[in-house]
Amino acid sequence: MANHPVTSVLTSIGTLTSRPAAFLVLLAYAILWMISERQSLDWHGAATLFTWAMTLFIQRAEHRDTQAIHAKLDEILRADHAASNITRIDDEEPEEIEKHRHRQQRGD
């Protein structure tokens, strides 16, 4: 399941939406909307653009927090040489990481 192509695509899309370029895409979309269909850019259209922008802001903040946590954990793992077997878990898909956590909690 974790090697399914859809999971890696979804992970990549999530990472891309946290980049500043995603805001440029939103801006370009809004400009094209104003140029091509100005009459349809009413309150509903503005709400759509605002919702999209807020989603990107939330994604960006979440990605920043996640990267900060990962950097801190990486430093802890580098300091604890006994934990070297888990240092590459970042390369796994989320489902595999969940399975690993459940195995560790059960003591397997």
Secondary structure, 3 states (H helix, E strand, C coil): CCCCHHHHHHHHHHHHCCCHHHHHHHHHHHHHHHHHCHHHCCHHHHHHHHHHHHHHHHHHHHHHHHHHHHHHHHHHHHHCHHHHHHCCHHHCCHHHHHHHHHHHHHCC
